[in-house]
Amino acid sequence: MNLGDLTKPELIYVDLPGSDRPTILQAMSDRLAESHVCEDADDLYRNLWEREELGSTAIGSGVAIPHCKMKDLDEVIVAIGVSRREVDFASEDGNPVRLLFLVISPEDKPADHLRSLAAISKWVKSDSHVEDLLKAGDADEIYRLLKEQGG
């Protein structure tokens, strides 16, 4: 599974505002609603926050994979967010987060949801992918890197 196939340049957000989980997740929810990925930013935020309350989605190495399932989606959607500030995501390794892969999946496709999370996790843990994305200057460069290295 190529990560570049799961997202689009317009779903890559550099310079996310805020330095805490709620602010970052709300900003990404707002932008996804503006992009018409979902109809209601507040509903998306609530779903993401409910998942965070079960346990942090930070996976270490400065990366988090906030995720949820929603109705009325046909396919898995991945949005990528970069924060220039360190965000406390209650990571088990204690490291702040700067790179987020936000995954929204159709409620009726749990296998696709799990495959997407696994692909992102595997990709993050190999080579210097995280560093490369954090050094990228804009959404187009991040997208290009994902297409080249994403699977």
ZIWOUR-V332676 format. One record per run of one state. SS is the DSSP state (helix for helix, strand for strand, loop for the rest). FROM is the first residue (numbers start at 1). TO is the last residue. If there is no record, write none. Layout:
BEGIN
SS:FROM:TO  SS:FROM:TO
END
This chain:
BEGIN
loop:1:2  helix:3:5  loop:6:8  helix:9:11  strand:12:13  loop:14:19  strand:20:20  helix:21:34  loop:35:40  helix:41:54  loop:55:57  strand:58:60  loop:61:62  strand:63:64  loop:65:66  strand:67:70  loop:71:76  strand:77:88  loop:89:96  strand:97:106  loop:107:109  helix:110:124  loop:125:128  helix:129:135  loop:136:138  helix:139:149  loop:150:151
END
